[in-house]
Amino acid sequence: MKLRNCLLLTMLISFILVAVACRQEKATWRGTISEQNGVTIIKNPAKPMYTEQVLTLEKELTVGGASSGGDAAFSSLEGVDIDEDENIFILSAKDAAVFVYDRSGMFMRKFGRRGQGPGELLTPAAISIRADRVMISDLARKISFFNLDGSFTHSFSIGQYSLPGTSLDSSGNIYGLEAGMTGDIPAVKLLKFDQEMKLKGELARYLIPEPQKGLDPFMVLPSFQIGPEDTVIFSHPEDYMFEYYDADGKLIRRVKKAFKPVRITDEEKNEMKQKLPSHQGSRFTYHPGCERFICSDEGWLLVQTFEKSAEGYYIFDVFDEQGRFLTRIPLPGEPKIWKKGKLYCREEDETGFQLLTRYSLKSKLE
């Protein structure tokens, strides 16, 4: 009997050790890190470090939707940012205004109105908050600045530049994407300006693939984010790669991830034809490696792929501040910002009204 018990105990211990070893194996990052001409190259495999669900969302707050009314009701949601007190600033292009709510979702005020005069907005596209400054970029080639209380301070005409999305760094420098030419090839360039909108230089560029065939509605153009310590991150969606530039504009890191291309479905093509009746058909068979992304205030990346969950939600890849591919998570909406441990997503209610949902992220990461 003692021998049998010993054998059972040995088998149990062996099972536990194997289970622990398997978990450790799953939690092992299998990418590589190398240096090339002073640039750190991080290559991630197609599978994340954690294959099980280690991040979960807990809904904390919803702002907007059909139930909102009066001055608190916004018609669209183009941009979101929060200040140091976690007050929420929502930019609505349809209202040409910014709606401000406290961290509990209580409406506080709104500012801005449609027009071309001082403090007025025509076609606002993006909002960025740094310290006590609120910057709004307008498709009408103008950038306007406000205090946190909504009082207008000044604006710039950006003249020759067309910058649909802009962001501020901690020194007041302005970054934006500009469509231009590199020789005979169309490109999207990431430009840096000083506080008076004087060009300081070009950080990065993305060449349009097969430019002779024109723009394609299934093409994904690059985007950028400003991370911790004014690091600027620029995406190359076709290749699933991110370039990191320091505050001086020096390329310091490239983060890559292996991926299996997702085929463009007939359903997607038919939906595109309904949206763009003049569209004659895509020249692409597959989607690019990734689409939009956001960077948290701690340097983590949340990257949208073209894969979907069983519920029909897009799956997002999660990278840590070192650029390691950690895990994946499906999201019911479009993430806009990730600050102070909270994720803010643009979603729609059952009637089609846009709303903002705030989630807390619970982590089981070791």
NUFIKOL-260060 format. One record per residue (C-alpha): x, y, z; residue number from 0. Coordinates in steps of 0.02 Angstrom, whole numbers, plus 50000, padded with zeros to 5 digits. Example, Ala and Ser with C-alpha at 12.3 -4.5 7.8 and 13.67 -1.06 7.14 Angstrom:
% NUFIKOL-260060
<atom <50615; 49775; 50390>; 0>
<atom <50684; 49947; 50357>; 1>
% end
This chain:
% NUFIKOL-260060
<atom <50000; 50000; 50000>; 0>
<atom <50141; 50120; 50045>; 1>
<atom <50226; 50082; 49879>; 2>
<atom <50063; 50118; 49787>; 3>
<atom <50041; 50283; 49880>; 4>
<atom <50219; 50332; 49839>; 5>
<atom <50190; 50295; 49656>; 6>
<atom <50030; 50397; 49657>; 7>
<atom <50120; 50542; 49743>; 8>
<atom <50262; 50533; 49618>; 9>
<atom <50139; 50534; 49473>; 10>
<atom <50048; 50684; 49549>; 11>
<atom <50209; 50782; 49572>; 12>
<atom <50262; 50740; 49394>; 13>
<atom <50094; 50801; 49328>; 14>
<atom <50111; 50965; 49423>; 15>
<atom <50288; 50991; 49360>; 16>
<atom <50234; 50957; 49181>; 17>
<atom <50088; 51079; 49199>; 18>
<atom <50202; 51214; 49269>; 19>
<atom <50330; 51182; 49132>; 20>
<atom <50195; 51197; 48998>; 21>
<atom <50134; 51362; 49071>; 22>
<atom <50311; 51427; 49078>; 23>
<atom <50337; 51373; 48898>; 24>
<atom <50180; 51464; 48843>; 25>
<atom <50238; 51621; 48934>; 26>
<atom <50408; 51621; 48850>; 27>
<atom <50436; 51757; 48721>; 28>
<atom <50509; 51679; 48564>; 29>
<atom <50558; 51834; 48469>; 30>
<atom <50731; 51905; 48435>; 31>
<atom <50819; 52068; 48475>; 32>
<atom <50966; 52131; 48374>; 33>
<atom <51058; 52292; 48333>; 34>
<atom <51082; 52363; 48159>; 35>
<atom <51174; 52528; 48138>; 36>
<atom <51121; 52586; 48310>; 37>
<atom <50939; 52536; 48288>; 38>
<atom <50862; 52401; 48397>; 39>
<atom <50768; 52273; 48291>; 40>
<atom <50633; 52174; 48380>; 41>
<atom <50557; 52030; 48282>; 42>
<atom <50402; 51946; 48350>; 43>
<atom <50331; 51778; 48299>; 44>
<atom <50152; 51760; 48239>; 45>
<atom <50099; 51684; 48406>; 46>
<atom <50096; 51790; 48564>; 47>
<atom <50188; 51752; 48724>; 48>
<atom <50022; 51712; 48810>; 49>
<atom <49900; 51610; 48707>; 50>
<atom <49765; 51606; 48842>; 51>
<atom <49656; 51757; 48885>; 52>
<atom <49760; 51859; 49007>; 53>
<atom <49678; 52029; 48981>; 54>
<atom <49495; 52061; 49018>; 55>
<atom <49388; 52217; 49000>; 56>
<atom <49274; 52285; 49134>; 57>
<atom <49153; 52419; 49076>; 58>
<atom <49157; 52571; 49190>; 59>
<atom <49068; 52710; 49100>; 60>
<atom <48968; 52753; 48944>; 61>
<atom <48948; 52931; 48879>; 62>
<atom <48832; 52983; 48738>; 63>
<atom <48711; 52880; 48635>; 64>
<atom <48526; 52900; 48601>; 65>
<atom <48485; 52925; 48785>; 66>
<atom <48587; 53086; 48795>; 67>
<atom <48500; 53251; 48770>; 68>
<atom <48523; 53438; 48774>; 69>
<atom <48696; 53514; 48776>; 70>
<atom <48771; 53347; 48830>; 71>
<atom <48723; 53259; 48668>; 72>
<atom <48857; 53247; 48534>; 73>
<atom <48816; 53193; 48355>; 74>
<atom <48982; 53111; 48309>; 75>
<atom <49145; 53062; 48392>; 76>
<atom <49304; 53098; 48294>; 77>
<atom <49428; 53117; 48435>; 78>
<atom <49448; 53090; 48621>; 79>
<atom <49576; 53143; 48750>; 80>
<atom <49583; 53164; 48939>; 81>
<atom <49670; 53291; 49051>; 82>
<atom <49769; 53255; 49209>; 83>
<atom <49608; 53249; 49312>; 84>
<atom <49536; 53120; 49190>; 85>
<atom <49405; 53241; 49126>; 86>
<atom <49348; 53179; 48956>; 87>
<atom <49357; 53290; 48800>; 88>
<atom <49257; 53227; 48650>; 89>
<atom <49278; 53309; 48480>; 90>
<atom <49123; 53305; 48368>; 91>
<atom <49144; 53356; 48186>; 92>
<atom <48957; 53361; 48155>; 93>
<atom <48934; 53483; 48299>; 94>
<atom <49098; 53575; 48267>; 95>
<atom <49122; 53573; 48456>; 96>
<atom <49211; 53491; 48602>; 97>
<atom <49106; 53410; 48739>; 98>
<atom <49184; 53397; 48911>; 99>
<atom <49133; 53272; 49047>; 100>
<atom <49210; 53238; 49216>; 101>
<atom <49284; 53067; 49257>; 102>
<atom <49113; 53006; 49318>; 103>
<atom <49031; 53050; 49151>; 104>
<atom <48942; 53207; 49213>; 105>
<atom <48927; 53339; 49076>; 106>
<atom <49028; 53495; 49118>; 107>
<atom <49031; 53608; 48965>; 108>
<atom <49059; 53619; 48779>; 109>
<atom <49156; 53743; 48675>; 110>
<atom <49179; 53785; 48493>; 111>
<atom <49053; 53821; 48356>; 112>
<atom <49048; 53809; 48168>; 113>
<atom <49133; 53949; 48076>; 114>
<atom <49299; 54016; 48015>; 115>
<atom <49328; 54151; 48144>; 116>
<atom <49435; 54149; 48303>; 117>
<atom <49388; 54002; 48413>; 118>
<atom <49273; 53931; 48280>; 119>
<atom <49289; 53761; 48195>; 120>
<atom <49241; 53714; 48019>; 121>
<atom <49286; 53531; 47994>; 122>
<atom <49379; 53476; 48152>; 123>
<atom <49469; 53310; 48137>; 124>
<atom <49581; 53279; 48289>; 125>
<atom <49607; 53335; 48469>; 126>
<atom <49765; 53327; 48575>; 127>
<atom <49790; 53381; 48755>; 128>
<atom <49957; 53417; 48838>; 129>
<atom <49963; 53495; 49011>; 130>
<atom <49837; 53639; 49004>; 131>
<atom <49830; 53656; 48814>; 132>
<atom <49697; 53586; 48698>; 133>
<atom <49743; 53578; 48513>; 134>
<atom <49616; 53546; 48377>; 135>
<atom <49665; 53517; 48196>; 136>
<atom <49542; 53565; 48060>; 137>
<atom <49530; 53498; 47883>; 138>
<atom <49511; 53680; 47833>; 139>
<atom <49702; 53693; 47854>; 140>
<atom <49695; 53772; 48026>; 141>
<atom <49752; 53723; 48200>; 142>
<atom <49668; 53804; 48351>; 143>
<atom <49720; 53809; 48534>; 144>
<atom <49610; 53822; 48688>; 145>
<atom <49632; 53819; 48875>; 146>
<atom <49556; 53673; 48971>; 147>
<atom <49409; 53784; 49019>; 148>
<atom <49370; 53806; 48834>; 149>
<atom <49431; 53984; 48815>; 150>
<atom <49513; 54015; 48646>; 151>
<atom <49696; 54070; 48643>; 152>
<atom <49759; 54071; 48464>; 153>
<atom <49761; 53980; 48297>; 154>
<atom <49878; 53948; 48151>; 155>
<atom <49845; 53933; 47967>; 156>
<atom <49947; 53785; 47906>; 157>
<atom <49944; 53852; 47727>; 158>
<atom <50023; 53729; 47607>; 159>
<atom <50004; 53580; 47723>; 160>
<atom <49855; 53466; 47738>; 161>
<atom <49864; 53380; 47908>; 162>
<atom <49705; 53284; 47949>; 163>
<atom <49776; 53220; 48114>; 164>
<atom <49899; 53308; 48229>; 165>
<atom <49971; 53281; 48403>; 166>
<atom <50068; 53381; 48530>; 167>
<atom <50221; 53326; 48626>; 168>
<atom <50269; 53388; 48799>; 169>
<atom <50375; 53529; 48726>; 170>
<atom <50234; 53597; 48619>; 171>
<atom <50301; 53527; 48455>; 172>
<atom <50166; 53479; 48330>; 173>
<atom <50169; 53318; 48229>; 174>
<atom <50060; 53277; 48079>; 175>
<atom <50044; 53165; 47927>; 176>
<atom <50055; 53246; 47755>; 177>
<atom <50023; 53168; 47585>; 178>
<atom <50162; 53216; 47466>; 179>
<atom <50282; 53152; 47334>; 180>
<atom <50449; 53066; 47344>; 181>
<atom <50511; 53092; 47168>; 182>
<atom <50372; 53023; 47060>; 183>
<atom <50304; 52911; 47198>; 184>
<atom <50162; 52968; 47313>; 185>
<atom <50202; 52950; 47497>; 186>
<atom <50135; 52989; 47669>; 187>
<atom <50261; 53087; 47772>; 188>
<atom <50270; 53116; 47959>; 189>
<atom <50318; 53298; 47988>; 190>
<atom <50373; 53391; 48144>; 191>
<atom <50335; 53576; 48174>; 192>
<atom <50380; 53695; 48315>; 193>
<atom <50252; 53789; 48419>; 194>
<atom <50231; 53919; 48283>; 195>
<atom <50202; 53791; 48145>; 196>
<atom <50375; 53812; 48070>; 197>
<atom <50434; 53649; 47992>; 198>
<atom <50574; 53567; 48091>; 199>
<atom <50593; 53415; 47979>; 200>
<atom <50528; 53249; 47915>; 201>
<atom <50540; 53099; 48028>; 202>
<atom <50472; 52957; 47923>; 203>
<atom <50383; 52915; 47761>; 204>
<atom <50277; 52777; 47688>; 205>
<atom <50281; 52747; 47501>; 206>
<atom <50113; 52704; 47422>; 207>
<atom <50122; 52527; 47349>; 208>
<atom <50093; 52513; 47161>; 209>
<atom <50058; 52700; 47141>; 210>
<atom <50027; 52684; 46955>; 211>
<atom <49867; 52590; 46997>; 212>
<atom <49799; 52730; 47105>; 213>
<atom <49725; 52728; 47279>; 214>
<atom <49628; 52575; 47332>; 215>
<atom <49491; 52578; 47465>; 216>
<atom <49567; 52424; 47547>; 217>
<atom <49735; 52509; 47564>; 218>
<atom <49784; 52556; 47742>; 219>
<atom <49886; 52714; 47763>; 220>
<atom <50008; 52737; 47906>; 221>
<atom <49968; 52819; 48072>; 222>
<atom <50071; 52882; 48217>; 223>
<atom <50065; 52902; 48406>; 224>
<atom <50168; 52998; 48533>; 225>
<atom <50225; 52884; 48673>; 226>
<atom <50317; 52907; 48837>; 227>
<atom <50461; 53033; 48840>; 228>
<atom <50399; 53104; 48675>; 229>
<atom <50444; 52948; 48578>; 230>
<atom <50355; 52953; 48410>; 231>
<atom <50291; 52788; 48339>; 232>
<atom <50254; 52772; 48152>; 233>
<atom <50166; 52622; 48076>; 234>
<atom <50201; 52528; 47914>; 235>
<atom <50038; 52430; 47900>; 236>
<atom <50083; 52334; 47743>; 237>
<atom <50229; 52248; 47829>; 238>
<atom <50164; 52253; 48009>; 239>
<atom <50309; 52359; 48069>; 240>
<atom <50326; 52506; 48187>; 241>
<atom <50468; 52632; 48189>; 242>
<atom <50513; 52723; 48350>; 243>
<atom <50595; 52896; 48347>; 244>
<atom <50664; 52985; 48499>; 245>
<atom <50625; 53166; 48544>; 246>
<atom <50768; 53223; 48431>; 247>
<atom <50697; 53131; 48281>; 248>
<atom <50824; 52990; 48281>; 249>
<atom <50765; 52816; 48231>; 250>
<atom <50798; 52705; 48383>; 251>
<atom <50690; 52549; 48362>; 252>
<atom <50593; 52442; 48239>; 253>
<atom <50462; 52320; 48300>; 254>
<atom <50402; 52187; 48178>; 255>
<atom <50279; 52044; 48190>; 256>
<atom <50258; 51892; 48078>; 257>
<atom <50080; 51872; 48016>; 258>
<atom <49970; 51770; 47903>; 259>
<atom <49879; 51885; 47780>; 260>
<atom <49689; 51890; 47794>; 261>
<atom <49597; 51871; 47629>; 262>
<atom <49476; 52008; 47577>; 263>
<atom <49305; 51924; 47572>; 264>
<atom <49170; 51943; 47441>; 265>
<atom <49059; 52017; 47576>; 266>
<atom <49186; 52154; 47610>; 267>
<atom <49202; 52190; 47424>; 268>
<atom <49013; 52204; 47406>; 269>
<atom <49002; 52321; 47556>; 270>
<atom <49137; 52430; 47479>; 271>
<atom <49042; 52438; 47314>; 272>
<atom <48889; 52500; 47408>; 273>
<atom <48991; 52634; 47495>; 274>
<atom <49086; 52681; 47338>; 275>
<atom <48979; 52642; 47185>; 276>
<atom <49114; 52708; 47069>; 277>
<atom <49241; 52586; 47138>; 278>
<atom <49283; 52456; 47005>; 279>
<atom <49361; 52327; 47118>; 280>
<atom <49514; 52306; 47226>; 281>
<atom <49683; 52256; 47159>; 282>
<atom <49721; 52176; 47326>; 283>
<atom <49681; 51996; 47372>; 284>
<atom <49733; 52011; 47553>; 285>
<atom <49723; 52142; 47687>; 286>
<atom <49887; 52219; 47746>; 287>
<atom <49969; 52159; 47906>; 288>
<atom <49879; 52277; 48023>; 289>
<atom <49769; 52431; 48028>; 290>
<atom <49758; 52568; 48161>; 291>
<atom <49848; 52567; 48328>; 292>
<atom <49858; 52666; 48489>; 293>
<atom <49997; 52684; 48617>; 294>
<atom <49964; 52689; 48804>; 295>
<atom <50046; 52816; 48919>; 296>
<atom <50159; 52673; 48977>; 297>
<atom <50216; 52631; 48801>; 298>
<atom <50109; 52477; 48766>; 299>
<atom <50036; 52457; 48591>; 300>
<atom <49861; 52400; 48546>; 301>
<atom <49859; 52353; 48362>; 302>
<atom <49703; 52311; 48260>; 303>
<atom <49717; 52159; 48148>; 304>
<atom <49594; 52102; 48015>; 305>
<atom <49550; 51944; 48109>; 306>
<atom <49384; 51934; 48200>; 307>
<atom <49319; 51841; 48352>; 308>
<atom <49169; 51725; 48352>; 309>
<atom <49064; 51876; 48405>; 310>
<atom <49121; 51974; 48253>; 311>
<atom <49239; 52091; 48349>; 312>
<atom <49408; 52139; 48279>; 313>
<atom <49554; 52058; 48369>; 314>
<atom <49691; 52173; 48433>; 315>
<atom <49871; 52124; 48464>; 316>
<atom <49949; 52188; 48626>; 317>
<atom <50134; 52234; 48639>; 318>
<atom <50226; 52287; 48796>; 319>
<atom <50339; 52439; 48811>; 320>
<atom <50486; 52337; 48747>; 321>
<atom <50394; 52291; 48588>; 322>
<atom <50362; 52109; 48635>; 323>
<atom <50201; 52029; 48570>; 324>
<atom <50112; 51978; 48730>; 325>
<atom <49933; 51930; 48695>; 326>
<atom <49774; 51963; 48594>; 327>
<atom <49605; 52032; 48641>; 328>
<atom <49442; 52061; 48544>; 329>
<atom <49365; 52235; 48563>; 330>
<atom <49184; 52283; 48527>; 331>
<atom <49230; 52457; 48465>; 332>
<atom <49371; 52568; 48404>; 333>
<atom <49499; 52610; 48540>; 334>
<atom <49539; 52796; 48541>; 335>
<atom <49653; 52822; 48691>; 336>
<atom <49734; 52716; 48827>; 337>
<atom <49785; 52819; 48978>; 338>
<atom <49797; 52797; 49166>; 339>
<atom <49753; 52613; 49150>; 340>
<atom <49589; 52652; 49060>; 341>
<atom <49541; 52612; 48880>; 342>
<atom <49420; 52730; 48792>; 343>
<atom <49328; 52658; 48641>; 344>
<atom <49210; 52730; 48513>; 345>
<atom <49057; 52618; 48498>; 346>
<atom <48877; 52625; 48438>; 347>
<atom <48716; 52593; 48532>; 348>
<atom <48574; 52487; 48463>; 349>
<atom <48504; 52638; 48369>; 350>
<atom <48668; 52678; 48282>; 351>
<atom <48715; 52829; 48388>; 352>
<atom <48899; 52845; 48427>; 353>
<atom <48953; 52839; 48609>; 354>
<atom <49110; 52827; 48712>; 355>
<atom <49141; 52679; 48827>; 356>
<atom <49277; 52675; 48958>; 357>
<atom <49350; 52508; 49013>; 358>
<atom <49473; 52458; 49146>; 359>
<atom <49593; 52322; 49092>; 360>
<atom <49621; 52179; 49213>; 361>
<atom <49783; 52085; 49185>; 362>
<atom <49834; 51908; 49231>; 363>
<atom <50008; 51932; 49161>; 364>
<atom <50150; 51862; 49265>; 365>
% end
